[in-house]
Structure formats: C-alpha cells, structure tokens
Amino acid sequence: MPPPGPAAEEANYVRALLDAYGEHLERYFGLADDLSSEADLLDHFGDCRIEFYSAESLRAFSRDTLPPGEFETLQEEIHSGIKDEIRTHHPDGYRRVLAVVKTARSLQISERSLHSQLTIRDRGGICHQLANDLKVKWVK
C-alpha cells in the first residue's frame, strides 16, 4: 500500500495525473490535496497510487528473484502495447489515462517470466511508472 501522501519518487506521474485532471475540469490542481472536492478524481488518484506501488512491488520481486532486465522488458512490452492508444485522440488527459490503462489491462502477455505474478493493478501501475519515467504523457 502507498504511504499516506505522495513520496518524492512519485513526483512525475503525480504531476502528470494532476495535469490530466486539470485539463479534464479546466482548472489547475497544484497538489493532490486540491482533489478533496472532486470525489471521483480523488478516488481515481488513490487507485493510481495503489497501482503504482503494486508495480513497484513487482519490480522488487523481479530484481530479487529473476535475471536482470526482466521487469524492464515487461515495461517495454506494455509500453509498446499502449502506444497506439496514447496517440489516439482523447477529449482530455484524464480520458487518455483511463483508455490507456484499460488497454494495458487487456494486453496479452504470456511469454514473460513475470506473467504468473502480473496482476491487473501491476498493469495500470506500469503505465504510471512509464509516466513517472517521462515515457508517457497524458496531456498533449
């Protein structure tokens, strides 16, 4: 489970989510605390943080039990699988996040060492890791 508030290592994907929410509602969100009046977005934000930390746990598991590079290969495969959805026109960044994560959840990934450990949350979390690594942008 994530810590109560976003940690420094979450800064990029958190900022990307806040920008996506801002584009969706046509207002600026400076901090996650600004979401308190937006129940649906606050709930989504909480889910995204859980997903991110789930994927971070999978990364640690991979690092501790599998040959180097296995997790990064999985990230690259998911990135390849979501690129077309990222490029697709969406009315705003929030809707892009929803569509991209939905696509990641439906990808067929069966030939990776981590396949048996990969959960739905991990798939969404990997999308947020990619945003955190600045490889994915929700707002165009």
C-alpha positions as CSV (number, residue, x, y, z in Angstrom):
1,M,0.0,0.0,0.0
2,P,1.2,3.5,-0.7
3,P,2.2,5.9,2.0
4,P,-0.5,8.4,3.1
5,G,0.9,11.2,0.8
6,P,2.8,11.1,-2.4
7,A,6.6,10.4,-2.0
8,A,9.3,12.2,-3.9
9,E,9.8,9.2,-6.2
10,E,6.1,9.7,-7.3
11,A,6.5,13.3,-8.4
12,N,6.4,12.9,-12.1
13,Y,3.4,10.7,-12.5
14,V,1.5,12.5,-9.8
15,R,2.1,15.8,-11.6
16,A,1.0,14.1,-14.9
17,L,-2.2,12.9,-13.3
18,L,-2.9,16.3,-11.7
19,D,-2.4,17.9,-15.1
20,A,-4.7,15.4,-16.7
21,Y,-7.4,16.1,-14.1
22,G,-6.9,19.8,-14.6
23,E,-7.3,19.5,-18.4
24,H,-10.5,17.5,-17.8
25,L,-12.1,20.0,-15.5
26,E,-10.4,23.1,-17.0
27,R,-8.7,24.1,-13.8
28,Y,-5.3,23.8,-12.1
29,F,-4.5,21.3,-9.4
30,G,-1.3,22.2,-7.6
31,L,-1.3,19.4,-5.1
32,A,-3.1,16.1,-4.7
33,D,-4.9,17.7,-1.7
34,D,-6.6,20.0,-4.1
35,L,-8.7,17.0,-5.2
36,S,-10.7,16.9,-2.0
37,S,-13.7,18.5,-3.6
38,E,-13.6,16.1,-6.6
39,A,-14.7,12.7,-5.2
40,D,-14.3,10.7,-8.5
41,L,-10.9,12.1,-9.2
42,L,-9.7,11.6,-5.6
43,D,-10.8,8.0,-5.8
44,H,-9.1,7.6,-9.2
45,F,-5.9,9.2,-7.8
46,G,-5.9,6.8,-4.9
47,D,-6.4,3.8,-7.2
48,C,-3.4,5.1,-9.4
49,R,-1.2,5.2,-6.3
50,I,-2.1,1.7,-5.3
51,E,-1.4,0.5,-8.9
52,F,2.0,2.3,-8.9
53,Y,3.1,0.7,-5.7
54,S,1.8,-2.7,-6.8
55,A,4.1,-2.4,-9.9
56,E,6.9,-1.2,-7.7
57,S,6.5,-4.4,-5.6
58,L,6.6,-6.5,-8.8
59,R,9.8,-4.6,-9.8
60,A,11.4,-5.5,-6.4
61,F,10.2,-9.1,-6.7
62,S,11.8,-9.3,-10.2
63,R,15.0,-7.7,-9.0
64,D,15.3,-10.2,-6.1
65,T,14.3,-13.4,-8.0
66,L,14.8,-13.1,-11.7
67,P,17.7,-12.3,-14.1
68,P,18.4,-8.6,-14.6
69,G,16.3,-6.8,-17.1
70,E,13.1,-9.0,-16.8
71,F,11.0,-6.2,-15.4
72,E,12.3,-3.6,-17.8
73,T,11.4,-6.0,-20.7
74,L,7.9,-6.3,-19.3
75,Q,7.7,-2.5,-19.1
76,E,8.8,-2.2,-22.7
77,E,6.2,-4.7,-23.8
78,I,3.4,-2.8,-22.1
79,H,4.7,0.5,-23.5
80,S,4.6,-1.0,-27.0
81,G,1.1,-2.2,-26.4
82,I,-0.3,1.1,-25.2
83,K,1.4,3.5,-27.7
84,D,-1.4,3.5,-30.2
85,E,-4.0,4.3,-27.5
86,I,-1.7,7.1,-26.3
87,R,-1.6,8.5,-29.8
88,T,-5.4,8.2,-30.3
89,H,-7.4,11.4,-29.9
90,H,-9.0,11.8,-26.5
91,P,-11.0,14.8,-25.3
92,D,-8.6,15.3,-22.4
93,G,-5.7,13.8,-20.5
94,Y,-7.9,12.2,-17.9
95,R,-9.8,10.3,-20.6
96,R,-6.5,9.3,-22.1
97,V,-5.3,7.9,-18.8
98,L,-8.5,5.8,-18.5
99,A,-8.2,4.5,-22.0
100,V,-4.5,3.7,-21.9
101,V,-4.8,1.9,-18.5
102,K,-7.8,-0.1,-19.8
103,T,-5.7,-1.1,-22.9
104,A,-2.8,-2.2,-20.7
105,R,-5.1,-4.3,-18.6
106,S,-6.3,-6.2,-21.7
107,L,-2.9,-6.8,-23.3
108,Q,-1.9,-10.5,-23.9
109,I,1.3,-11.0,-22.1
110,S,2.0,-14.7,-21.7
111,E,5.7,-15.3,-22.6
112,R,7.4,-13.3,-19.9
113,S,8.9,-14.6,-16.7
114,L,6.7,-12.3,-14.7
115,H,3.5,-13.4,-16.4
116,S,2.3,-15.6,-13.4
117,Q,2.9,-12.7,-11.0
118,L,1.4,-9.9,-13.1
119,T,-1.9,-8.5,-11.8
120,I,-4.4,-6.0,-13.1
121,R,-3.0,-3.5,-10.7
122,D,0.5,-4.1,-11.9
123,R,-0.5,-3.3,-15.5
124,G,-2.0,0.0,-14.5
125,G,0.9,0.7,-12.3
126,I,3.4,0.1,-15.1
127,C,1.5,2.8,-17.1
128,H,2.1,5.2,-14.1
129,Q,5.8,4.1,-13.9
130,L,6.1,5.0,-17.6
131,A,4.6,8.4,-16.9
132,N,6.9,8.7,-13.9
133,D,9.9,8.0,-16.2
134,L,8.5,10.6,-18.6
135,K,8.0,8.0,-21.3
136,V,4.2,8.6,-21.4
137,K,2.3,11.9,-21.4
138,W,-1.3,12.2,-20.6
139,V,-1.8,15.8,-21.7
140,K,-0.8,16.7,-25.3
